[in-house]
Amino acid sequence: MYIKGTEEQCLAYNAEVTAGENYSGVTVRWEIPIMIEGFYYILVNNKYPTTLPTVPNLPPQPELEEL
């Protein structure tokens, strides 16, 4: 499940999970938000519930153009 929100919402959720898990060393954050079609998405950590809108899967991502 993924949170679908603004960049600020996703970064705030990431900061909450990162602080709660006390990451240090190799792992320094929970997740990096992904922008798709104007929305940001971040994976939900089941230990940290959210009231933000969620979706079961990421939407299809546009294909990257070959260089």
Secondary structure, 3 states (H helix, E strand, C coil): CEEEECHHHHHHHHHHHHHHHCCCCCCCCCCCCEEECCEEEEECCCCCCCCCCEECCCCCCCCCCCC
